[in-house]
Amino acid sequence: MRFNKFIFLIFIAFINKTIFANNSILVVVDKNLITLNQFNQFSKGSISKEEKRKIIDKLIIELLEKDYISRFNIKPSEDSIKKELIKLSQQNNIQVEQLQKASNFDEIFKLIIYKLSKNALFEIVIKTEKAKRNNIDLRTNEEIYNSWLKEIKDKTYIEVYEEKL
């Protein structure tokens, strides 16, 4: 397993030399990448090193969540997706059809899928973690979930190329 990661890192290093500087690799999270372009979508102008670190952490957590959503084969039902579309349409005082015709609807749809999938992951984690403790846990659900995420993050290979920030 370590050999595969080593080969992967060599491959990433090689690719990194050939990628344009404006989309260079900032972070390797296991076998996933976070690029400068992804980072720049969340950063606005000149920001402190601490703010940059928070953005990187957010992107790492998102990758880890997506990985576990995939591992657990979590897929929201069509009914729950429809409900979210209706809710979003109502919040914006438009018809669902108008929302579906929006130029950024694919992005909106992906965000809905991610939100619903993340909620399902949250429920699975809470249920599993509480079962490990015979349902005796004085922490809030958010504390339990964040603790699980930290544990997952600590076990995951993560390499941050700080010099590119």
N, CA, C and O atoms as a DFTB+ gen file, in Angstrom:
660 C
 N C O
     1  1       0.821      -1.194       0.000
     2  2       0.000       0.000       0.000
     3  2       0.871       1.267       0.000
     4  3       0.592       2.215      -0.733
     5  1       1.928       1.274       0.828
     6  2       2.828       2.423       0.883
     7  2       3.551       2.606      -0.453
     8  3       3.795       3.732      -0.888
     9  1       3.892       1.479      -1.101
    10  2       4.567       1.543      -2.388
    11  2       3.668       2.228      -3.413
    12  3       4.137       3.037      -4.214
    13  1       2.358       1.899      -3.384
    14  2       1.411       2.527      -4.304
    15  2       1.347       4.030      -4.072
    16  3       1.278       4.803      -5.027
    17  1       1.369       4.448      -2.809
    18  2       1.340       5.885      -2.503
    19  2       2.627       6.549      -2.993
    20  3       2.598       7.671      -3.499
    21  1       3.752       5.853      -2.842
    22  2       5.032       6.383      -3.296
    23  2       5.014       6.586      -4.809
    24  3       5.409       7.639      -5.309
    25  1       4.557       5.578      -5.522
    26  2       4.441       5.670      -6.988
    27  2       3.497       6.820      -7.357
    28  3       3.777       7.602      -8.266
    29  1       2.383       6.906      -6.640
    30  2       1.408       7.962      -6.896
    31  2       2.048       9.337      -6.684
    32  3       1.838      10.246      -7.487
    33  1       2.823       9.492      -5.615
    34  2       3.474      10.773      -5.342
    35  2       4.501      11.128      -6.418
    36  3       4.621      12.289      -6.809
    37  1       5.225      10.143      -6.884
    38  2       6.177      10.389      -7.971
    39  2       5.419      10.844      -9.215
    40  3       5.827      11.784      -9.898
    41  1       4.323      10.172      -9.492
    42  2       3.476      10.534     -10.638
    43  2       2.964      11.965     -10.476
    44  3       3.003      12.751     -11.423
    45  1       2.489      12.301      -9.288
    46  2       1.970      13.643      -9.016
    47  2       3.081      14.679      -9.185
    48  3       2.862      15.737      -9.775
    49  1       4.262      14.374      -8.672
    50  2       5.387      15.302      -8.803
    51  2       5.710      15.544     -10.278
    52  3       5.984      16.675     -10.681
    53  1       5.678      14.485     -11.074
    54  2       5.936      14.616     -12.503
    55  2       4.864      15.467     -13.174
    56  3       5.167      16.377     -13.946
    57  1       3.621      15.160     -12.871
    58  2       2.511      15.923     -13.452
    59  2       2.581      17.376     -13.016
    60  3       2.326      18.286     -13.804
    61  1       2.926      17.580     -11.764
    62  2       2.977      18.926     -11.213
    63  2       3.912      19.821     -12.014
    64  3       3.640      21.010     -12.177
    65  1       4.994      19.273     -12.509
    66  2       5.942      20.050     -13.298
    67  2       5.357      20.443     -14.653
    68  3       5.790      21.422     -15.261
    69  1       4.369      19.675     -15.123
    70  2       3.833      19.930     -16.457
    71  2       2.534      20.729     -16.442
    72  3       2.058      21.167     -17.489
    73  1       1.963      20.919     -15.261
    74  2       0.706      21.672     -15.165
    75  2       1.020      23.158     -15.091
    76  3       2.015      23.558     -14.485
    77  1       0.180      23.967     -15.701
    78  2       0.375      25.406     -15.656
    79  2       0.336      25.890     -14.218
    80  3      -0.385      25.339     -13.386
    81  1       1.110      26.917     -13.935
    82  2       1.253      27.432     -12.570
    83  2      -0.076      27.893     -11.992
    84  3      -0.289      27.774     -10.785
    85  1      -0.976      28.416     -12.819
    86  2      -2.241      28.904     -12.284
    87  2      -3.176      27.781     -11.852
    88  3      -4.210      28.048     -11.240
    89  1      -2.840      26.544     -12.154
    90  2      -3.653      25.430     -11.679
    91  2      -2.762      24.336     -11.105
    92  3      -2.991      23.147     -11.329
    93  1      -1.766      24.746     -10.378
    94  2      -0.854      23.767      -9.797
    95  2      -1.516      23.057      -8.625
    96  3      -2.528      23.509      -8.089
    97  1      -0.929      21.953      -8.249
    98  2      -1.466      21.122      -7.173
    99  2      -1.061      21.728      -5.838
   100  3       0.123      21.946      -5.581
   101  1      -2.045      21.999      -4.993
   102  2      -1.779      22.552      -3.669
   103  2      -1.757      21.481      -2.596
   104  3      -0.968      21.543      -1.653
   105  1      -2.649      20.480      -2.754
   106  2      -2.809      19.462      -1.715
   107  2      -3.062      18.110      -2.371
   108  3      -3.799      17.997      -3.350
   109  1      -2.427      17.088      -1.803
   110  2      -2.734      15.709      -2.157
   111  2      -3.435      15.113      -0.943
   112  3      -2.900      15.128       0.165
   113  1      -4.634      14.591      -1.162
   114  2      -5.413      13.955      -0.097
   115  2      -5.633      12.513      -0.535
   116  3      -6.521      12.218      -1.334
   117  1      -4.806      11.624       0.004
   118  2      -4.812      10.226      -0.398
   119  2      -4.546      10.165      -1.898
   120  3      -3.420      10.419      -2.326
   121  1      -5.551       9.835      -2.709
   122  2      -5.350       9.787      -4.161
   123  2      -6.110      10.901      -4.878
   124  3      -6.328      10.836      -6.088
   125  1      -6.507      11.911      -4.128
   126  2      -7.226      13.044      -4.692
   127  2      -6.364      14.302      -4.620
   128  3      -5.402      14.371      -3.854
   129  1      -6.726      15.286      -5.426
   130  2      -5.954      16.519      -5.502
   131  2      -6.836      17.735      -5.238
   132  3      -8.031      17.737      -5.532
   133  1      -6.215      18.760      -4.679
   134  2      -6.833      20.076      -4.584
   135  2      -5.905      21.009      -5.341
   136  3      -4.715      21.102      -5.040
   137  1      -6.465      21.703      -6.330
   138  2      -5.656      22.571      -7.184
   139  2      -5.810      24.031      -6.773
   140  3      -6.698      24.390      -6.000
   141  1      -4.933      24.849      -7.306
   142  2      -4.989      26.288      -7.056
   143  2      -6.311      26.863      -7.556
   144  3      -6.878      27.751      -6.919
   145  1      -6.808      26.367      -8.688
   146  2      -8.103      26.846      -9.197
   147  2      -9.230      26.568      -8.208
   148  3     -10.074      27.432      -7.969
   149  1      -9.247      25.367      -7.632
   150  2     -10.272      25.037      -6.645
   151  2     -10.156      25.962      -5.436
   152  3     -11.157      26.467      -4.928
   153  1      -8.931      26.174      -4.988
   154  2      -8.690      27.055      -3.850
   155  2      -9.181      28.466      -4.148
   156  3      -9.841      29.088      -3.316
   157  1      -8.857      28.970      -5.343
   158  2      -9.209      30.341      -5.713
   159  2     -10.709      30.581      -5.798
   160  3     -11.156      31.723      -5.701
   161  1     -11.492      29.522      -5.979
   162  2     -12.947      29.673      -5.988
   163  2     -13.470      30.116      -4.626
   164  3     -14.550      30.699      -4.530
   165  1     -12.701      29.839      -3.572
   166  2     -13.133      30.174      -2.224
   167  2     -12.402      31.373      -1.637
   168  3     -12.880      31.974      -0.674
   169  1     -11.262      31.728      -2.194
   170  2     -10.505      32.853      -1.646
   171  2     -10.865      34.121      -2.401
   172  3     -11.068      34.115      -3.615
   173  1     -10.936      35.187      -1.657
   174  2     -11.309      36.469      -2.252
   175  2     -10.180      37.462      -1.983
   176  3     -10.037      37.967      -0.869
   177  1      -9.393      37.733      -3.001
   178  2      -8.322      38.708      -2.867
   179  2      -7.216      38.264      -1.936
   180  3      -6.939      37.072      -1.795
   181  1      -6.597      39.224      -1.312
   182  2      -5.487      38.956      -0.403
   183  2      -6.039      38.531       0.960
   184  3      -6.784      39.274       1.600
   185  1      -5.668      37.337       1.388
   186  2      -6.147      36.826       2.668
   187  2      -4.972      36.335       3.503
   188  3      -3.896      36.041       2.981
   189  1      -5.199      36.254       4.799
   190  2      -4.136      35.841       5.713
   191  2      -3.819      34.355       5.558
   192  3      -4.587      33.588       4.977
   193  1      -2.682      33.984       6.088
   194  2      -2.265      32.574       6.053
   195  2      -3.284      31.705       6.802
   196  3      -3.576      30.584       6.384
   197  1      -3.821      32.227       7.907
   198  2      -4.821      31.490       8.681
   199  2      -6.100      31.261       7.861
   200  3      -6.674      30.173       7.895
   201  1      -6.538      32.281       7.133
   202  2      -7.723      32.137       6.283
   203  2      -7.466      31.136       5.155
   204  3      -8.345      30.350       4.802
   205  1      -6.265      31.169       4.597
   206  2      -5.893      30.203       3.553
   207  2      -5.956      28.784       4.106
   208  3      -6.454      27.869       3.449
   209  1      -5.444      28.614       5.326
   210  2      -5.454      27.292       5.963
   211  2      -6.884      26.799       6.190
   212  3      -7.167      25.613       6.025
   213  1      -7.780      27.706       6.566
   214  2      -9.186      27.341       6.785
   215  2      -9.829      26.879       5.481
   216  3     -10.603      25.921       5.472
   217  1      -9.514      27.551       4.392
   218  2     -10.049      27.155       3.082
   219  2      -9.524      25.780       2.700
   220  3     -10.284      24.922       2.249
   221  1      -8.220      25.571       2.882
   222  2      -7.616      24.267       2.578
   223  2      -8.284      23.182       3.418
   224  3      -8.640      22.125       2.896
   225  1      -8.456      23.437       4.717
   226  2      -9.110      22.452       5.599
   227  2     -10.525      22.146       5.128
   228  3     -10.954      20.992       5.141
   229  1     -11.243      23.177       4.714
   230  2     -12.615      22.981       4.214
   231  2     -12.605      22.096       2.962
   232  3     -13.439      21.199       2.829
   233  1     -11.684      22.341       2.066
   234  2     -11.596      21.540       0.840
   235  2     -11.179      20.100       1.142
   236  3     -11.662      19.166       0.501
   237  1     -10.293      19.920       2.108
   238  2      -9.883      18.569       2.508
   239  2     -11.073      17.815       3.082
   240  3     -11.316      16.665       2.715
   241  1     -11.817      18.456       3.980
   242  2     -12.989      17.830       4.599
   243  2     -14.009      17.454       3.522
   244  3     -14.590      16.369       3.560
   245  1     -14.220      18.354       2.567
   246  2     -15.167      18.076       1.483
   247  2     -14.728      16.845       0.679
   248  3     -15.557      16.006       0.327
   249  1     -13.440      16.740       0.394
   250  2     -12.934      15.558      -0.327
   251  2     -13.143      14.287       0.484
   252  3     -13.558      13.262      -0.056
   253  1     -12.857      14.353       1.777
   254  2     -13.038      13.180       2.638
   255  2     -14.511      12.781       2.709
   256  3     -14.841      11.597       2.647
   257  1     -15.384      13.759       2.837
   258  2     -16.822      13.459       2.871
   259  2     -17.263      12.818       1.562
   260  3     -17.987      11.823       1.570
   261  1     -16.838      13.375       0.453
   262  2     -17.207      12.806      -0.844
   263  2     -16.686      11.385      -0.996
   264  3     -17.356      10.525      -1.567
   265  1     -15.486      11.145      -0.481
   266  2     -14.919       9.806      -0.531
   267  2     -15.786       8.823       0.255
   268  3     -16.068       7.727      -0.227
   269  1     -16.208       9.204       1.454
   270  2     -17.025       8.304       2.265
   271  2     -18.454       8.193       1.724
   272  3     -19.089       7.149       1.869
   273  1     -18.948       9.229       1.119
   274  2     -20.255       9.143       0.456
   275  2     -20.180       8.090      -0.642
   276  3     -21.098       7.288      -0.810
   277  1     -19.085       8.099      -1.383
   278  2     -18.877       7.102      -2.436
   279  2     -18.679       5.705      -1.850
   280  3     -19.270       4.741      -2.335
   281  1     -17.853       5.590      -0.812
   282  2     -17.599       4.287      -0.178
   283  2     -18.886       3.655       0.348
   284  3     -19.098       2.449       0.214
   285  1     -19.741       4.483       0.947
   286  2     -20.999       3.980       1.510
   287  2     -22.116       3.918       0.473
   288  3     -23.248       3.544       0.776
   289  1     -21.765       4.299      -0.773
   290  2     -22.722       4.275      -1.878
   291  2     -24.004       5.051      -1.535
   292  3     -25.114       4.576      -1.772
   293  1     -23.825       6.234      -0.981
   294  2     -24.949       7.079      -0.589
   295  2     -25.447       7.830      -1.817
   296  3     -24.693       8.533      -2.489
   297  1     -26.715       7.664      -2.085
   298  2     -27.349       8.365      -3.199
   299  2     -28.720       8.851      -2.732
   300  3     -29.543       8.051      -2.287
   301  1     -28.968      10.156      -2.831
   302  2     -30.280      10.656      -2.402
   303  2     -31.393      10.147      -3.325
   304  3     -31.176       9.907      -4.512
   305  1     -32.552       9.994      -2.765
   306  2     -33.694       9.532      -3.557
   307  2     -34.177      10.653      -4.482
   308  3     -33.939      11.833      -4.227
   309  1     -34.850      10.261      -5.547
   310  2     -35.419      11.254      -6.457
   311  2     -36.412      12.146      -5.730
   312  3     -36.505      13.344      -6.002
   313  1     -37.155      11.549      -4.801
   314  2     -38.145      12.301      -4.030
   315  2     -37.480      13.392      -3.191
   316  3     -37.968      14.522      -3.144
   317  1     -36.369      13.059      -2.528
   318  2     -35.693      14.059      -1.697
   319  2     -35.074      15.156      -2.568
   320  3     -35.022      16.316      -2.159
   321  1     -34.612      14.798      -3.748
   322  2     -34.064      15.801      -4.671
   323  2     -35.179      16.745      -5.132
   324  3     -34.999      17.962      -5.159
   325  1     -36.326      16.174      -5.493
   326  2     -37.470      16.998      -5.916
   327  2     -37.896      17.950      -4.807
   328  3     -38.189      19.118      -5.062
   329  1     -37.929      17.448      -3.574
   330  2     -38.314      18.289      -2.432
   331  2     -37.343      19.455      -2.265
   332  3     -37.762      20.581      -1.998
   333  1     -36.054      19.186      -2.423
   334  2     -35.049      20.251      -2.304
   335  2     -35.196      21.276      -3.431
   336  3     -35.047      22.477      -3.205
   337  1     -35.489      20.802      -4.640
   338  2     -35.694      21.723      -5.764
   339  2     -36.911      22.605      -5.522
   340  3     -36.879      23.805      -5.795
   341  1     -37.978      22.013      -5.013
   342  2     -39.191      22.780      -4.704
   343  2     -38.897      23.804      -3.618
   344  3     -39.288      24.966      -3.730
   345  1     -38.212      23.375      -2.576
   346  2     -37.866      24.259      -1.467
   347  2     -37.013      25.435      -1.957
   348  3     -37.267      26.584      -1.593
   349  1     -36.011      25.146      -2.776
   350  2     -35.145      26.188      -3.318
   351  2     -35.924      27.144      -4.220
   352  3     -35.715      28.356      -4.177
   353  1     -36.802      26.601      -5.018
   354  2     -37.642      27.431      -5.902
   355  2     -38.530      28.362      -5.084
   356  3     -38.650      29.548      -5.392
   357  1     -39.142      27.822      -4.052
   358  2     -40.018      28.625      -3.194
   359  2     -39.235      29.728      -2.488
   360  3     -39.718      30.853      -2.363
   361  1     -38.040      29.410      -2.030
   362  2     -37.207      30.406      -1.352
   363  2     -36.841      31.563      -2.278
   364  3     -36.604      32.680      -1.820
   365  1     -36.795      31.294      -3.565
   366  2     -36.413      32.309      -4.552
   367  2     -37.594      32.836      -5.361
   368  3     -37.417      33.570      -6.334
   369  1     -38.801      32.450      -4.946
   370  2     -40.036      32.904      -5.600
   371  2     -40.034      32.665      -7.103
   372  3     -40.408      33.541      -7.883
   373  1     -39.605      31.464      -7.502
   374  2     -39.650      31.085      -8.909
   375  2     -40.208      29.671      -9.021
   376  3     -40.279      28.937      -8.035
   377  1     -40.597      29.306     -10.218
   378  2     -41.083      27.959     -10.478
   379  2     -39.895      27.010     -10.637
   380  3     -38.801      27.438     -11.005
   381  1     -40.106      25.740     -10.364
   382  2     -39.052      24.738     -10.511
   383  2     -38.533      24.732     -11.946
   384  3     -37.334      24.582     -12.181
   385  1     -39.441      24.896     -12.895
   386  2     -39.051      24.901     -14.309
   387  2     -38.086      26.051     -14.605
   388  3     -37.144      25.888     -15.379
   389  1     -38.322      27.210     -13.990
   390  2     -37.426      28.350     -14.181
   391  2     -36.039      28.035     -13.592
   392  3     -35.006      28.363     -14.177
   393  1     -36.052      27.403     -12.439
   394  2     -34.792      27.018     -11.800
   395  2     -34.017      26.051     -12.698
   396  3     -32.803      26.175     -12.858
   397  1     -34.735      25.087     -13.281
   398  2     -34.093      24.096     -14.142
   399  2     -33.529      24.703     -15.418
   400  3     -32.628      24.131     -16.031
   401  1     -34.046      25.845     -15.821
   402  2     -33.565      26.518     -17.031
   403  2     -32.408      27.468     -16.743
   404  3     -31.816      28.021     -17.670
   405  1     -32.082      27.660     -15.475
   406  2     -30.991      28.570     -15.105
   407  2     -29.674      28.064     -15.689
   408  3     -29.445      26.858     -15.784
   409  1     -28.823      28.996     -16.074
   410  2     -27.548      28.625     -16.703
   411  2     -26.639      27.828     -15.767
   412  3     -25.793      27.064     -16.231
   413  1     -26.806      27.998     -14.459
   414  2     -25.968      27.286     -13.494
   415  2     -26.721      26.140     -12.810
   416  3     -26.357      25.722     -11.711
   417  1     -27.768      25.637     -13.465
   418  2     -28.571      24.586     -12.841
   419  2     -27.762      23.321     -12.550
   420  3     -27.971      22.683     -11.518
   421  1     -26.847      22.952     -13.439
   422  2     -26.025      21.750     -13.185
   423  2     -25.248      21.893     -11.886
   424  3     -25.136      20.943     -11.110
   425  1     -24.716      23.075     -11.656
   426  2     -23.978      23.342     -10.420
   427  2     -24.915      23.287      -9.202
   428  3     -24.568      22.723      -8.165
   429  1     -26.085      23.872      -9.346
   430  2     -27.087      23.851      -8.275
   431  2     -27.485      22.416      -7.968
   432  3     -27.589      22.028      -6.805
   433  1     -27.707      21.633      -9.013
   434  2     -28.118      20.239      -8.857
   435  2     -27.035      19.438      -8.113
   436  3     -27.342      18.654      -7.215
   437  1     -25.784      19.644      -8.494
   438  2     -24.673      18.955      -7.824
   439  2     -24.591      19.344      -6.346
   440  3     -24.311      18.504      -5.491
   441  1     -24.837      20.617      -6.056
   442  2     -24.817      21.069      -4.662
   443  2     -25.941      20.428      -3.850
   444  3     -25.754      20.081      -2.684
   445  1     -27.092      20.276      -4.465
   446  2     -28.229      19.619      -3.794
   447  2     -27.884      18.163      -3.507
   448  3     -28.120      17.672      -2.403
   449  1     -27.326      17.473      -4.498
   450  2     -26.929      16.075      -4.322
   451  2     -25.909      15.967      -3.186
   452  3     -26.022      15.094      -2.326
   453  1     -24.920      16.855      -3.190
   454  2     -23.890      16.833      -2.148
   455  2     -24.497      17.095      -0.775
   456  3     -24.174      16.402       0.189
   457  1     -25.370      18.086      -0.681
   458  2     -26.001      18.429       0.598
   459  2     -26.801      17.245       1.142
   460  3     -26.672      16.893       2.314
   461  1     -27.614      16.642       0.304
   462  2     -28.433      15.503       0.734
   463  2     -27.555      14.303       1.101
   464  3     -27.815      13.609       2.084
   465  1     -26.525      14.071       0.307
   466  2     -25.619      12.953       0.569
   467  2     -24.844      13.179       1.863
   468  3     -24.645      12.251       2.648
   469  1     -24.412      14.413       2.077
   470  2     -23.686      14.745       3.303
   471  2     -24.598      14.562       4.521
   472  3     -24.155      14.062       5.555
   473  1     -25.857      14.960       4.404
   474  2     -26.810      14.761       5.503
   475  2     -26.974      13.270       5.815
   476  3     -27.042      12.876       6.979
   477  1     -27.036      12.452       4.773
   478  2     -27.163      11.003       4.969
   479  2     -25.901      10.436       5.613
   480  3     -25.980       9.581       6.496
   481  1     -24.737      10.911       5.171
   482  2     -23.477      10.491       5.776
   483  2     -23.456      10.869       7.257
   484  3     -23.055      10.066       8.099
   485  1     -23.879      12.066       7.566
   486  2     -23.948      12.557       8.945
   487  2     -24.780      11.597       9.796
   488  3     -24.366      11.210      10.889
   489  1     -25.943      11.220       9.293
   490  2     -26.833      10.310      10.040
   491  2     -26.186       8.939      10.247
   492  3     -26.289       8.359      11.329
   493  1     -25.525       8.426       9.218
   494  2     -24.855       7.126       9.316
   495  2     -23.749       7.184      10.366
   496  3     -23.629       6.290      11.204
   497  1     -22.948       8.236      10.314
   498  2     -21.839       8.379      11.256
   499  2     -22.365       8.478      12.686
   500  3     -21.849       7.813      13.584
   501  1     -23.382       9.298      12.900
   502  2     -23.937       9.485      14.247
   503  2     -24.466       8.159      14.773
   504  3     -24.181       7.771      15.905
   505  1     -25.235       7.471      13.946
   506  2     -25.809       6.189      14.362
   507  2     -24.714       5.179      14.699
   508  3     -24.795       4.487      15.714
   509  1     -23.698       5.097      13.853
   510  2     -22.600       4.149      14.053
   511  2     -21.778       4.494      15.292
   512  3     -21.471       3.618      16.100
   513  1     -21.430       5.751      15.438
   514  2     -20.601       6.171      16.573
   515  2     -21.351       6.003      17.895
   516  3     -20.757       5.614      18.901
   517  1     -22.643       6.293      17.896
   518  2     -23.432       6.106      19.129
   519  2     -23.572       4.623      19.459
   520  3     -23.550       4.239      20.628
   521  1     -23.716       3.794      18.429
   522  2     -23.835       2.349      18.657
   523  2     -22.556       1.799      19.283
   524  3     -22.609       0.893      20.115
   525  1     -21.407       2.344      18.884
   526  2     -20.128       1.919      19.462
   527  2     -20.090       2.179      20.968
   528  3     -19.404       1.479      21.713
   529  1     -20.832       3.188      21.400
   530  2     -20.834       3.579      22.811
   531  2     -22.157       3.221      23.497
   532  3     -22.528       3.819      24.506
   533  1     -22.854       2.243      22.934
   534  2     -24.140       1.794      23.487
   535  2     -25.119       2.950      23.680
   536  3     -25.865       2.999      24.658
   537  1     -25.096       3.877      22.720
   538  2     -25.973       5.052      22.725
   539  2     -25.769       5.951      23.938
   540  3     -26.638       6.760      24.265
   541  1     -24.635       5.816      24.602
   542  2     -24.313       6.697      25.722
   543  2     -23.186       7.616      25.275
   544  3     -22.017       7.232      25.292
   545  1     -23.532       8.797      24.886
   546  2     -22.555       9.783      24.432
   547  2     -23.127      11.157      24.743
   548  3     -24.187      11.520      24.233
   549  1     -22.443      11.912      25.565
   550  2     -22.946      13.205      25.989
   551  2     -22.630      14.326      25.010
   552  3     -23.082      15.458      25.186
   553  1     -21.855      14.012      23.979
   554  2     -21.520      15.030      22.987
   555  2     -22.722      15.305      22.078
   556  3     -23.606      14.462      21.924
   557  1     -22.735      16.489      21.486
   558  2     -23.766      16.789      20.499
   559  2     -23.481      15.993      19.231
   560  3     -22.368      15.501      19.043
   561  1     -24.473      15.864      18.368
   562  2     -24.268      15.161      17.099
   563  2     -23.165      15.815      16.273
   564  3     -22.377      15.125      15.626
   565  1     -23.111      17.140      16.297
   566  2     -22.071      17.856      15.548
   567  2     -20.689      17.539      16.110
   568  3     -19.735      17.375      15.350
   569  1     -20.572      17.452      17.432
   570  2     -19.288      17.110      18.044
   571  2     -18.876      15.679      17.678
   572  3     -17.703      15.412      17.419
   573  1     -19.832      14.782      17.659
   574  2     -19.556      13.391      17.280
   575  2     -19.074      13.335      15.829
   576  3     -18.078      12.679      15.523
   577  1     -19.780      14.019      14.951
   578  2     -19.430      14.020      13.521
   579  2     -18.050      14.651      13.302
   580  3     -17.221      14.107      12.572
   581  1     -17.813      15.795      13.935
   582  2     -16.526      16.474      13.778
   583  2     -15.381      15.639      14.333
   584  3     -14.281      15.650      13.779
   585  1     -15.623      14.923      15.410
   586  2     -14.621      14.025      15.972
   587  2     -14.317      12.893      14.987
   588  3     -13.156      12.533      14.792
   589  1     -15.348      12.340      14.374
   590  2     -15.182      11.290      13.367
   591  2     -14.375      11.826      12.185
   592  3     -13.458      11.162      11.702
   593  1     -14.724      13.037      11.718
   594  2     -13.988      13.635      10.598
   595  2     -12.513      13.828      10.952
   596  3     -11.638      13.540      10.136
   597  1     -12.239      14.308      12.152
   598  2     -10.858      14.512      12.586
   599  2     -10.110      13.185      12.595
   600  3      -8.961      13.107      12.159
   601  1     -10.765      12.150      13.091
   602  2     -10.149      10.818      13.126
   603  2      -9.828      10.330      11.709
   604  3      -8.747       9.798      11.458
   605  1     -10.769      10.515      10.796
   606  2     -10.576      10.116       9.393
   607  2      -9.430      10.935       8.785
   608  3      -8.554      10.394       8.110
   609  1      -9.454      12.230       9.032
   610  2      -8.421      13.118       8.494
   611  2      -7.044      12.712       9.014
   612  3      -6.075      12.685       8.255
   613  1      -6.957      12.398      10.297
   614  2      -5.680      11.998      10.895
   615  2      -5.142      10.700      10.301
   616  3      -3.929      10.490      10.276
   617  1      -6.022       9.835       9.825
   618  2      -5.617       8.546       9.260
   619  2      -5.309       8.626       7.757
   620  3      -4.802       7.670       7.171
   621  1      -5.615       9.756       7.149
   622  2      -5.488       9.917       5.704
   623  2      -4.159      10.584       5.355
   624  3      -3.703      11.496       6.045
   625  1      -3.551      10.109       4.270
   626  2      -2.332      10.751       3.787
   627  2      -2.712      12.104       3.187
   628  3      -3.503      12.186       2.248
   629  1      -2.124      13.169       3.759
   630  2      -2.386      14.529       3.260
   631  2      -1.049      15.255       3.150
   632  3      -0.272      15.312       4.103
   633  1      -0.802      15.807       1.968
   634  2       0.410      16.582       1.726
   635  2      -0.019      17.948       1.216
   636  3      -0.657      18.053       0.169
   637  1       0.336      19.008       1.964
   638  2      -0.009      20.375       1.588
   639  2       1.262      21.061       1.116
   640  3       2.269      21.065       1.823
   641  1       1.220      21.638      -0.069
   642  2       2.353      22.372      -0.626
   643  2       2.186      23.851      -0.292
   644  3       1.730      24.644      -1.117
   645  1       2.567      24.205       0.936
   646  2       2.369      25.547       1.486
   647  2       3.009      26.635       0.613
   648  3       2.468      27.735       0.499
   649  1       4.148      26.335       0.003
   650  2       4.864      27.341      -0.774
   651  2       4.065      27.840      -1.981
   652  3       4.393      28.879      -2.554
   653  1       3.032      27.115      -2.361
   654  2       2.237      27.520      -3.531
   655  2       1.054      28.400      -3.154
   656  3       0.338      28.892      -4.027
   657  1       0.849      28.597      -1.867
   658  2      -0.273      29.431      -1.415
   659  2       0.052      30.901      -1.486
   660  3      -0.784      31.736      -1.141
